[in-house]
Amino acid sequence: MAAPPVLRRRKALAGCAAAIALAVSGCGDDDFSLPDWDAPGQNARVGDIMIRYAHVAEPQGEPWQPGDDVPAYVWLYNKGDNDDRLVSASTPNAASVDVVDADGKKVTGGVSLPENKLVELERGRTHLVLRDVRETIRGGDFMKFTMKFEDVGSVTFDIQAQIPVYDKSPSPTG
């Protein structure tokens, strides 16, 4: 049995509204994408800043324990016409989140994000550290994470602790 004309019109109107909302939100904006974003981690966007590959480092051997300092990594791409700056980050799961250099020393003044450049906050480079985590963090756990930028403002999203991969050797059973 076919739906009455009123229901068909409502469904069509709802579909049009969804398409308009998607277009206005910028989803699917081909001008705001980079090739080869094939990396694990969480993604977000605020203004002209793309946040990719955001994750907490995988625990080594056992879960991260309360009191641990835990590295976090993220790629930031500023698609804007002006430089911006990551000024801070926070999570309710840690006493603070610091920006540190490759040697683990605290960096003041945030992280510069030049226009149309990728900035990789990763192991062996400047990155983030969750200080004095408040609870056990296992691989696969999610937590709220906020990043604040000088010009575009802040964004809160869920960040995940990477799932450990301890042994990549083939299984003895095949």
C-alpha positions in Angstrom: 0.0 0.0 0.0 1.4 3.4 -1.0 1.9 6.1 1.5 -0.7 8.9 1.4 0.4 12.0 -0.5 0.7 14.1 2.7 3.3 11.6 4.1 5.2 11.4 0.8 5.4 15.2 0.9 6.6 15.3 4.5 9.3 12.7 3.7 10.4 14.7 0.7 10.5 17.9 2.7 12.5 16.2 5.5 14.9 14.8 2.9 15.4 18.3 1.4 15.9 19.8 4.8 18.6 17.2 5.6 20.4 17.9 2.3 20.3 21.6 2.9 21.6 21.2 6.5 24.4 18.9 5.2 25.4 21.5 2.5 25.3 24.4 4.9 27.4 22.6 7.6 30.3 22.2 5.2 30.2 18.4 5.3 31.5 17.0 2.1 33.3 20.3 1.4 35.9 19.0 -1.1 37.9 22.3 -0.8 38.4 21.4 2.9 40.0 18.0 2.6 43.5 16.6 2.3 44.5 13.5 0.5 45.8 10.5 2.4 44.1 11.1 5.7 44.1 7.3 6.2 45.2 7.4 9.9 43.6 6.1 13.0 42.3 8.5 15.7 39.6 11.0 16.2 38.7 13.8 13.8 37.2 17.2 14.5 37.0 20.7 13.0 36.6 24.2 14.3 36.5 27.1 11.9 39.3 26.6 9.4 41.3 24.2 11.6 41.1 20.5 10.8 41.9 18.1 13.6 43.0 14.7 12.5 44.5 11.5 14.1 43.9 12.8 17.6 44.6 10.0 20.1 46.2 9.1 23.4 49.3 6.9 23.1 48.7 3.2 23.5 49.5 1.9 27.0 52.7 -0.2 27.0 52.3 -3.5 28.8 49.4 -2.4 31.1 46.8 0.3 31.2 47.8 3.9 32.1 47.4 4.3 35.8 46.2 7.3 37.9 49.0 9.7 38.4 50.7 8.8 35.0 51.7 11.4 32.5 50.3 10.2 29.2 51.3 11.4 25.7 48.6 12.5 23.2 49.2 13.1 19.5 47.3 15.0 16.8 47.7 16.5 13.3 46.4 20.0 12.8 45.8 21.6 9.4 45.0 25.3 9.1 43.0 25.8 6.0 42.5 29.5 6.7 43.9 32.6 5.2 45.6 33.6 8.4 47.9 31.9 10.9 46.4 30.6 14.1 47.7 29.1 17.3 46.8 26.2 19.5 46.8 27.9 22.9 45.7 25.1 25.2 44.0 21.7 25.6 42.2 20.1 28.5 40.4 17.0 29.6 38.5 16.2 32.8 40.5 13.0 32.9 43.8 14.8 33.8 45.0 17.5 36.1 46.3 19.4 33.0 47.3 19.0 29.4 50.7 20.5 28.5 52.4 21.1 25.2 55.9 19.7 25.4 58.9 19.5 23.0 60.6 16.3 21.8 62.5 16.1 25.1 59.3 16.4 27.2 60.0 20.0 28.4 57.0 22.2 28.6 56.5 24.7 25.7 55.0 28.1 26.5 53.0 30.2 24.1 51.2 27.3 22.4 51.8 25.9 18.9 51.9 28.1 15.8 49.6 26.9 13.0 50.7 28.6 9.8 48.0 29.0 7.0 47.7 26.0 4.7 50.2 24.0 6.6 50.1 20.6 8.4 51.5 20.6 11.9 52.1 17.1 13.3 52.1 16.9 17.1 53.7 13.5 17.4 56.2 11.3 19.3 59.7 12.6 18.9 58.4 16.2 18.2 56.3 18.8 20.0 53.2 17.0 21.3 50.6 17.0 24.1 50.9 15.3 27.5 48.0 14.6 29.9 49.5 15.3 33.3 48.5 13.3 36.4 45.7 11.3 34.8 42.8 10.8 37.2 41.7 7.3 36.3 42.9 4.1 34.6 43.1 4.5 30.8 43.0 1.3 28.8 43.5 1.0 25.1 40.2 1.7 23.4 38.9 4.0 26.2 37.4 7.4 25.1 37.5 10.6 27.0 36.3 14.2 26.4 39.1 16.5 25.0 39.0 20.2 24.4 41.4 22.1 22.2 41.4 26.0 22.3 42.7 28.0 19.4 43.6 31.7 19.5 41.4 32.8 16.6 38.8 30.1 15.8 37.9 29.3 19.4 37.5 25.9 21.0 36.2 22.5 20.2 35.4 19.5 22.4 35.3 16.0 21.1 36.0 12.4 22.2 39.6 11.2 22.0 40.6 7.6 22.2 43.5 5.7 23.8 45.1 3.7 21.0 44.5 0.0 21.3 47.9 -1.7 22.0 49.5 -3.8 19.4 52.1 -5.7 21.4 53.2 -8.5 19.0 52.9 -8.3 15.2 54.5 -11.7 14.6 52.4 -14.5 13.0 50.4 -16.7 15.3 51.8 -20.2 15.8 48.4 -21.6 14.9 48.3 -19.8 11.6 
